[in-house]
Amino acid sequence: MTARNPARQQTGFCSAVAPILHRIDRWSYHVLRAAGWVVLACLLVGLATGG
């Protein structure tokens, strides 16, 4: 029975941290996607204006 206690604590810890990690993951995804669009737009403008 003692072997189940760490597993329960780990599950509780994971369930508590999972929403936070998920939120950070979504936030970083949106930030990286926006940064990608900005870089792409800058490259297109640079090519269009000749450098």
N, CA, C and O atoms as a Tripos MOL2 file, in Angstrom:
@<TRIPOS>MOLECULE
protein
  204   203    51     0     0
PROTEIN
NO_CHARGES

@<TRIPOS>ATOM
      1 N           0.8290   -1.2050    0.0000 N.3       1 MET1
      2 CA          0.0000    0.0000    0.0000 C.3       1 MET1
      3 C           0.8730    1.2680    0.0000 C.2       1 MET1
      4 O           0.4480    2.3150   -0.4880 O.2       1 MET1
      5 N           2.0720    1.1680    0.5400 N.am      2 THR2
      6 CA          2.9200    2.3660    0.5770 C.3       2 THR2
      7 C           3.3900    2.7570   -0.8220 C.2       2 THR2
      8 O           3.7120    3.9200   -1.0660 O.2       2 THR2
      9 N           3.4300    1.7980   -1.7370 N.am      3 ALA3
     10 CA          3.8730    2.1020   -3.0970 C.3       3 ALA3
     11 C           2.8410    2.9540   -3.8430 C.2       3 ALA3
     12 O           3.1780    3.6270   -4.8170 O.2       3 ALA3
     13 N           1.5900    2.9230   -3.3870 N.am      4 ARG4
     14 CA          0.5570    3.6980   -4.0860 C.3       4 ARG4
     15 C           0.5520    5.1630   -3.6630 C.2       4 ARG4
     16 O           0.0820    6.0160   -4.4150 O.2       4 ARG4
     17 N           1.0630    5.4680   -2.4780 N.am      5 ASN5
     18 CA          1.0130    6.8450   -2.0020 C.3       5 ASN5
     19 C           1.8210    7.8180   -2.8740 C.2       5 ASN5
     20 O           1.3020    8.8770   -3.2260 O.2       5 ASN5
     21 N           3.0740    7.4960   -3.2340 N.am      6 PRO6
     22 CA          3.8030    8.4270   -4.1120 C.3       6 PRO6
     23 C           3.1110    8.6020   -5.4550 C.2       6 PRO6
     24 O           3.1180    9.6940   -6.0230 O.2       6 PRO6
     25 N           2.5160    7.5330   -5.9610 N.am      7 ALA7
     26 CA          1.8090    7.6210   -7.2350 C.3       7 ALA7
     27 C           0.6190    8.5640   -7.1060 C.2       7 ALA7
     28 O           0.3430    9.3550   -8.0090 O.2       7 ALA7
     29 N          -0.0780    8.4770   -5.9910 N.am      8 ARG8
     30 CA         -1.2220    9.3770   -5.7780 C.3       8 ARG8
     31 C          -0.7570   10.8230   -5.6640 C.2       8 ARG8
     32 O          -1.3730   11.7280   -6.2260 O.2       8 ARG8
     33 N           0.3290   11.0330   -4.9370 N.am      9 GLN9
     34 CA          0.8390   12.3980   -4.8010 C.3       9 GLN9
     35 C           1.2830   12.9370   -6.1620 C.2       9 GLN9
     36 O           1.0350   14.0960   -6.4940 O.2       9 GLN9
     37 N           1.9380   12.0820   -6.9370 N.am     10 GLN10
     38 CA          2.3960   12.5060   -8.2560 C.3      10 GLN10
     39 C           1.2060   12.8390   -9.1530 C.2      10 GLN10
     40 O           1.2360   13.8240   -9.8910 O.2      10 GLN10
     41 N           0.1690   12.0250   -9.0890 N.am     11 THR11
     42 CA         -1.0210   12.2770   -9.8970 C.3      11 THR11
     43 C          -1.6710   13.5920   -9.4790 C.2      11 THR11
     44 O          -2.0880   14.3820  -10.3260 O.2      11 THR11
     45 N          -1.7560   13.8250   -8.1630 N.am     12 GLY12
     46 CA         -2.3250   15.0710   -7.6740 C.3      12 GLY12
     47 C          -1.4970   16.2660   -8.1160 C.2      12 GLY12
     48 O          -2.0290   17.3030   -8.5120 O.2      12 GLY12
     49 N          -0.1830   16.0960   -8.0400 N.am     13 PHE13
     50 CA          0.7220   17.1640   -8.4620 C.3      13 PHE13
     51 C           0.5600   17.4460   -9.9540 C.2      13 PHE13
     52 O           0.4860   18.5990  -10.3780 O.2      13 PHE13
     53 N           0.5060   16.3710  -10.7400 N.am     14 CYS14
     54 CA          0.3540   16.5290  -12.1920 C.3      14 CYS14
     55 C          -0.9830   17.1840  -12.5360 C.2      14 CYS14
     56 O          -1.0520   18.0480  -13.4100 O.2      14 CYS14
     57 N          -2.0290   16.7710  -11.8500 N.am     15 SER15
     58 CA         -3.3440   17.3350  -12.1470 C.3      15 SER15
     59 C          -3.4080   18.8010  -11.7370 C.2      15 SER15
     60 O          -4.1770   19.5740  -12.3090 O.2      15 SER15
     61 N          -2.6010   19.1900  -10.7430 N.am     16 ALA16
     62 CA         -2.5810   20.5840  -10.3160 C.3      16 ALA16
     63 C          -1.7450   21.4340  -11.2720 C.2      16 ALA16
     64 O          -2.0660   22.5960  -11.5180 O.2      16 ALA16
     65 N          -0.6800   20.8550  -11.8050 N.am     17 VAL17
     66 CA          0.2370   21.6080  -12.6570 C.3      17 VAL17
     67 C          -0.2040   21.6040  -14.1180 C.2      17 VAL17
     68 O           0.0980   22.5320  -14.8690 O.2      17 VAL17
     69 N          -0.9250   20.5440  -14.5160 N.am     18 ALA18
     70 CA         -1.3050   20.3870  -15.9210 C.3      18 ALA18
     71 C          -2.0220   21.6140  -16.5030 C.2      18 ALA18
     72 O          -1.6560   22.0510  -17.5940 O.2      18 ALA18
     73 N          -3.0240   22.1870  -15.8260 N.am     19 PRO19
     74 CA         -3.6940   23.3690  -16.4030 C.3      19 PRO19
     75 C          -2.7430   24.5470  -16.5730 C.2      19 PRO19
     76 O          -2.8640   25.3080  -17.5340 O.2      19 PRO19
     77 N          -1.7960   24.7040  -15.6450 N.am     20 ILE20
     78 CA         -0.8350   25.8040  -15.7330 C.3      20 ILE20
     79 C           0.0760   25.5950  -16.9340 C.2      20 ILE20
     80 O           0.3150   26.5160  -17.7150 O.2      20 ILE20
     81 N           0.5840   24.3650  -17.0720 N.am     21 LEU21
     82 CA          1.4510   24.0570  -18.2100 C.3      21 LEU21
     83 C           0.6900   24.2090  -19.5160 C.2      21 LEU21
     84 O           1.2330   24.6930  -20.5090 O.2      21 LEU21
     85 N          -0.5720   23.7950  -19.5100 N.am     22 HIS22
     86 CA         -1.3860   23.9030  -20.7200 C.3      22 HIS22
     87 C          -1.5890   25.3660  -21.0920 C.2      22 HIS22
     88 O          -1.5440   25.7270  -22.2680 O.2      22 HIS22
     89 N          -1.8120   26.2000  -20.0920 N.am     23 ARG23
     90 CA         -2.0110   27.6270  -20.3440 C.3      23 ARG23
     91 C          -0.7300   28.2560  -20.8830 C.2      23 ARG23
     92 O          -0.7720   29.0430  -21.8290 O.2      23 ARG23
     93 N           0.4120   27.9090  -20.2810 N.am     24 ILE24
     94 CA          1.6930   28.4320  -20.7460 C.3      24 ILE24
     95 C           1.9640   27.9550  -22.1680 C.2      24 ILE24
     96 O           2.4630   28.7070  -23.0050 O.2      24 ILE24
     97 N           1.6240   26.6810  -22.4290 N.am     25 ASP25
     98 CA          1.8560   26.1130  -23.7530 C.3      25 ASP25
     99 C           1.0210   26.8480  -24.7990 C.2      25 ASP25
    100 O           1.5200   27.1750  -25.8760 O.2      25 ASP25
    101 N          -0.2410   27.1080  -24.4860 N.am     26 ARG26
    102 CA         -1.1060   27.8350  -25.4290 C.3      26 ARG26
    103 C          -0.5870   29.2510  -25.6360 C.2      26 ARG26
    104 O          -0.5610   29.7460  -26.7630 O.2      26 ARG26
    105 N          -0.1700   29.9070  -24.5470 N.am     27 TRP27
    106 CA          0.3190   31.2830  -24.6320 C.3      27 TRP27
    107 C           1.5680   31.3460  -25.4960 C.2      27 TRP27
    108 O           1.6760   32.1960  -26.3800 O.2      27 TRP27
    109 N           2.5190   30.4390  -25.2360 N.am     28 SER28
    110 CA          3.7640   30.4500  -26.0000 C.3      28 SER28
    111 C           3.4940   30.1230  -27.4670 C.2      28 SER28
    112 O           4.1560   30.6540  -28.3590 O.2      28 SER28
    113 N           2.5140   29.2440  -27.7150 N.am     29 TYR29
    114 CA          2.1730   28.8990  -29.1020 C.3      29 TYR29
    115 C           1.6720   30.1360  -29.8460 C.2      29 TYR29
    116 O           2.0790   30.3910  -30.9790 O.2      29 TYR29
    117 N           0.7860   30.9020  -29.2040 N.am     30 HIS30
    118 CA          0.2470   32.0970  -29.8510 C.3      30 HIS30
    119 C           1.3350   33.1490  -30.0490 C.2      30 HIS30
    120 O           1.3670   33.8290  -31.0740 O.2      30 HIS30
    121 N           2.2230   33.2800  -29.0710 N.am     31 VAL31
    122 CA          3.3000   34.2640  -29.1880 C.3      31 VAL31
    123 C           4.2410   33.8880  -30.3310 C.2      31 VAL31
    124 O           4.6300   34.7370  -31.1330 O.2      31 VAL31
    125 N           4.6030   32.5970  -30.3940 N.am     32 LEU32
    126 CA          5.5090   32.1550  -31.4600 C.3      32 LEU32
    127 C           4.8520   32.2870  -32.8280 C.2      32 LEU32
    128 O           5.5050   32.6520  -33.8060 O.2      32 LEU32
    129 N           3.5580   31.9890  -32.8930 N.am     33 ARG33
    130 CA          2.8520   32.1010  -34.1680 C.3      33 ARG33
    131 C           2.8000   33.5670  -34.6150 C.2      33 ARG33
    132 O           3.0130   33.8700  -35.7890 O.2      33 ARG33
    133 N           2.5180   34.4690  -33.6770 N.am     34 ALA34
    134 CA          2.4810   35.8900  -34.0050 C.3      34 ALA34
    135 C           3.8650   36.3730  -34.4350 C.2      34 ALA34
    136 O           3.9850   37.1490  -35.3830 O.2      34 ALA34
    137 N           4.9040   35.9180  -33.7430 N.am     35 ALA35
    138 CA          6.2670   36.3150  -34.0970 C.3      35 ALA35
    139 C           6.6210   35.8070  -35.4950 C.2      35 ALA35
    140 O           7.2940   36.4940  -36.2640 O.2      35 ALA35
    141 N           6.1640   34.6100  -35.8110 N.am     36 GLY36
    142 CA          6.4090   34.0610  -37.1420 C.3      36 GLY36
    143 C           5.7640   34.9100  -38.2270 C.2      36 GLY36
    144 O           6.3680   35.1560  -39.2710 O.2      36 GLY36
    145 N           4.5400   35.3550  -37.9800 N.am     37 TRP37
    146 CA          3.8550   36.2080  -38.9600 C.3      37 TRP37
    147 C           4.5660   37.5490  -39.1030 C.2      37 TRP37
    148 O           4.6580   38.0880  -40.2060 O.2      37 TRP37
    149 N           5.0710   38.0930  -37.9920 N.am     38 VAL38
    150 CA          5.7870   39.3710  -38.0490 C.3      38 VAL38
    151 C           7.0630   39.2250  -38.8660 C.2      38 VAL38
    152 O           7.3780   40.0720  -39.7020 O.2      38 VAL38
    153 N           7.7950   38.1380  -38.6170 N.am     39 VAL39
    154 CA          9.0330   37.8980  -39.3730 C.3      39 VAL39
    155 C           8.7260   37.7260  -40.8530 C.2      39 VAL39
    156 O           9.4310   38.2650  -41.7060 O.2      39 VAL39
    157 N           7.6750   36.9780  -41.1550 N.am     40 LEU40
    158 CA          7.2930   36.7610  -42.5500 C.3      40 LEU40
    159 C           6.9140   38.0810  -43.2240 C.2      40 LEU40
    160 O           7.3040   38.3360  -44.3640 O.2      40 LEU40
    161 N           6.1560   38.9150  -42.5180 N.am     41 ALA41
    162 CA          5.7540   40.2080  -43.0690 C.3      41 ALA41
    163 C           6.9760   41.0930  -43.3040 C.2      41 ALA41
    164 O           7.0610   41.7760  -44.3250 O.2      41 ALA41
    165 N           7.9190   41.0840  -42.3670 N.am     42 CYS42
    166 CA          9.1290   41.8920  -42.5310 C.3      42 CYS42
    167 C           9.9440   41.4260  -43.7320 C.2      42 CYS42
    168 O          10.4790   42.2430  -44.4830 O.2      42 CYS42
    169 N          10.0370   40.1090  -43.9110 N.am     43 LEU43
    170 CA         10.7660   39.5770  -45.0620 C.3      43 LEU43
    171 C          10.0920   39.9830  -46.3690 C.2      43 LEU43
    172 O          10.7630   40.3730  -47.3250 O.2      43 LEU43
    173 N           8.7710   39.8900  -46.4050 N.am     44 LEU44
    174 CA          8.0430   40.2600  -47.6220 C.3      44 LEU44
    175 C           8.2060   41.7460  -47.9280 C.2      44 LEU44
    176 O           8.4100   42.1300  -49.0790 O.2      44 LEU44
    177 N           8.1150   42.5750  -46.8970 N.am     45 VAL45
    178 CA          8.2880   44.0150  -47.0960 C.3      45 VAL45
    179 C           9.7110   44.3100  -47.5480 C.2      45 VAL45
    180 O           9.9320   45.1440  -48.4270 O.2      45 VAL45
    181 N          10.6710   43.6220  -46.9440 N.am     46 GLY46
    182 CA         12.0650   43.8150  -47.3350 C.3      46 GLY46
    183 C          12.3090   43.4240  -48.7820 C.2      46 GLY46
    184 O          13.0230   44.1250  -49.4990 O.2      46 GLY46
    185 N          11.7280   42.3170  -49.2180 N.am     47 LEU47
    186 CA         11.8810   41.8910  -50.6090 C.3      47 LEU47
    187 C          11.1740   42.8500  -51.5550 C.2      47 LEU47
    188 O          11.6800   43.1530  -52.6360 O.2      47 LEU47
    189 N           9.9960   43.3290  -51.1440 N.am     48 ALA48
    190 CA          9.2140   44.2170  -52.0050 C.3      48 ALA48
    191 C           9.9050   45.5690  -52.1790 C.2      48 ALA48
    192 O           9.8390   46.1700  -53.2510 O.2      48 ALA48
    193 N          10.5630   46.0410  -51.1310 N.am     49 THR49
    194 CA         11.2120   47.3510  -51.2010 C.3      49 THR49
    195 C          12.6550   47.2370  -51.6650 C.2      49 THR49
    196 O          13.3350   48.2510  -51.8230 O.2      49 THR49
    197 N          13.1250   46.0330  -51.8830 N.am     50 GLY50
    198 CA         14.4700   45.8420  -52.4040 C.3      50 GLY50
    199 C          15.5490   45.8500  -51.3350 C.2      50 GLY50
    200 O          16.7010   46.1790  -51.6180 O.2      50 GLY50
    201 N          15.1850   45.4910  -50.1090 N.am     51 GLY51
    202 CA         16.2300   45.3380  -49.1140 C.3      51 GLY51
    203 C          16.0060   46.1190  -47.8690 C.2      51 GLY51
    204 O          16.8260   46.0690  -46.9530 O.2      51 GLY51
@<TRIPOS>BOND
     1     1     2 1
     2     2     3 1
     3     3     4 2
     4     3     5 am
     5     5     6 1
     6     6     7 1
     7     7     8 2
     8     7     9 am
     9     9    10 1
    10    10    11 1
    11    11    12 2
    12    11    13 am
    13    13    14 1
    14    14    15 1
    15    15    16 2
    16    15    17 am
    17    17    18 1
    18    18    19 1
    19    19    20 2
    20    19    21 am
    21    21    22 1
    22    22    23 1
    23    23    24 2
    24    23    25 am
    25    25    26 1
    26    26    27 1
    27    27    28 2
    28    27    29 am
    29    29    30 1
    30    30    31 1
    31    31    32 2
    32    31    33 am
    33    33    34 1
    34    34    35 1
    35    35    36 2
    36    35    37 am
    37    37    38 1
    38    38    39 1
    39    39    40 2
    40    39    41 am
    41    41    42 1
    42    42    43 1
    43    43    44 2
    44    43    45 am
    45    45    46 1
    46    46    47 1
    47    47    48 2
    48    47    49 am
    49    49    50 1
    50    50    51 1
    51    51    52 2
    52    51    53 am
    53    53    54 1
    54    54    55 1
    55    55    56 2
    56    55    57 am
    57    57    58 1
    58    58    59 1
    59    59    60 2
    60    59    61 am
    61    61    62 1
    62    62    63 1
    63    63    64 2
    64    63    65 am
    65    65    66 1
    66    66    67 1
    67    67    68 2
    68    67    69 am
    69    69    70 1
    70    70    71 1
    71    71    72 2
    72    71    73 am
    73    73    74 1
    74    74    75 1
    75    75    76 2
    76    75    77 am
    77    77    78 1
    78    78    79 1
    79    79    80 2
    80    79    81 am
    81    81    82 1
    82    82    83 1
    83    83    84 2
    84    83    85 am
    85    85    86 1
    86    86    87 1
    87    87    88 2
    88    87    89 am
    89    89    90 1
    90    90    91 1
    91    91    92 2
    92    91    93 am
    93    93    94 1
    94    94    95 1
    95    95    96 2
    96    95    97 am
    97    97    98 1
    98    98    99 1
    99    99   100 2
   100    99   101 am
   101   101   102 1
   102   102   103 1
   103   103   104 2
   104   103   105 am
   105   105   106 1
   106   106   107 1
   107   107   108 2
   108   107   109 am
   109   109   110 1
   110   110   111 1
   111   111   112 2
   112   111   113 am
   113   113   114 1
   114   114   115 1
   115   115   116 2
   116   115   117 am
   117   117   118 1
   118   118   119 1
   119   119   120 2
   120   119   121 am
   121   121   122 1
   122   122   123 1
   123   123   124 2
   124   123   125 am
   125   125   126 1
   126   126   127 1
   127   127   128 2
   128   127   129 am
   129   129   130 1
   130   130   131 1
   131   131   132 2
   132   131   133 am
   133   133   134 1
   134   134   135 1
   135   135   136 2
   136   135   137 am
   137   137   138 1
   138   138   139 1
   139   139   140 2
   140   139   141 am
   141   141   142 1
   142   142   143 1
   143   143   144 2
   144   143   145 am
   145   145   146 1
   146   146   147 1
   147   147   148 2
   148   147   149 am
   149   149   150 1
   150   150   151 1
   151   151   152 2
   152   151   153 am
   153   153   154 1
   154   154   155 1
   155   155   156 2
   156   155   157 am
   157   157   158 1
   158   158   159 1
   159   159   160 2
   160   159   161 am
   161   161   162 1
   162   162   163 1
   163   163   164 2
   164   163   165 am
   165   165   166 1
   166   166   167 1
   167   167   168 2
   168   167   169 am
   169   169   170 1
   170   170   171 1
   171   171   172 2
   172   171   173 am
   173   173   174 1
   174   174   175 1
   175   175   176 2
   176   175   177 am
   177   177   178 1
   178   178   179 1
   179   179   180 2
   180   179   181 am
   181   181   182 1
   182   182   183 1
   183   183   184 2
   184   183   185 am
   185   185   186 1
   186   186   187 1
   187   187   188 2
   188   187   189 am
   189   189   190 1
   190   190   191 1
   191   191   192 2
   192   191   193 am
   193   193   194 1
   194   194   195 1
   195   195   196 2
   196   195   197 am
   197   197   198 1
   198   198   199 1
   199   199   200 2
   200   199   201 am
   201   201   202 1
   202   202   203 1
   203   203   204 2
@<TRIPOS>SUBSTRUCTURE
     1 MET1         2 RESIDUE 1 A MET
     2 THR2         6 RESIDUE 1 A THR
     3 ALA3        10 RESIDUE 1 A ALA
     4 ARG4        14 RESIDUE 1 A ARG
     5 ASN5        18 RESIDUE 1 A ASN
     6 PRO6        22 RESIDUE 1 A PRO
     7 ALA7        26 RESIDUE 1 A ALA
     8 ARG8        30 RESIDUE 1 A ARG
     9 GLN9        34 RESIDUE 1 A GLN
    10 GLN10       38 RESIDUE 1 A GLN
    11 THR11       42 RESIDUE 1 A THR
    12 GLY12       46 RESIDUE 1 A GLY
    13 PHE13       50 RESIDUE 1 A PHE
    14 CYS14       54 RESIDUE 1 A CYS
    15 SER15       58 RESIDUE 1 A SER
    16 ALA16       62 RESIDUE 1 A ALA
    17 VAL17       66 RESIDUE 1 A VAL
    18 ALA18       70 RESIDUE 1 A ALA
    19 PRO19       74 RESIDUE 1 A PRO
    20 ILE20       78 RESIDUE 1 A ILE
    21 LEU21       82 RESIDUE 1 A LEU
    22 HIS22       86 RESIDUE 1 A HIS
    23 ARG23       90 RESIDUE 1 A ARG
    24 ILE24       94 RESIDUE 1 A ILE
    25 ASP25       98 RESIDUE 1 A ASP
    26 ARG26      102 RESIDUE 1 A ARG
    27 TRP27      106 RESIDUE 1 A TRP
    28 SER28      110 RESIDUE 1 A SER
    29 TYR29      114 RESIDUE 1 A TYR
    30 HIS30      118 RESIDUE 1 A HIS
    31 VAL31      122 RESIDUE 1 A VAL
    32 LEU32      126 RESIDUE 1 A LEU
    33 ARG33      130 RESIDUE 1 A ARG
    34 ALA34      134 RESIDUE 1 A ALA
    35 ALA35      138 RESIDUE 1 A ALA
    36 GLY36      142 RESIDUE 1 A GLY
    37 TRP37      146 RESIDUE 1 A TRP
    38 VAL38      150 RESIDUE 1 A VAL
    39 VAL39      154 RESIDUE 1 A VAL
    40 LEU40      158 RESIDUE 1 A LEU
    41 ALA41      162 RESIDUE 1 A ALA
    42 CYS42      166 RESIDUE 1 A CYS
    43 LEU43      170 RESIDUE 1 A LEU
    44 LEU44      174 RESIDUE 1 A LEU
    45 VAL45      178 RESIDUE 1 A VAL
    46 GLY46      182 RESIDUE 1 A GLY
    47 LEU47      186 RESIDUE 1 A LEU
    48 ALA48      190 RESIDUE 1 A ALA
    49 THR49      194 RESIDUE 1 A THR
    50 GLY50      198 RESIDUE 1 A GLY
    51 GLY51      202 RESIDUE 1 A GLY
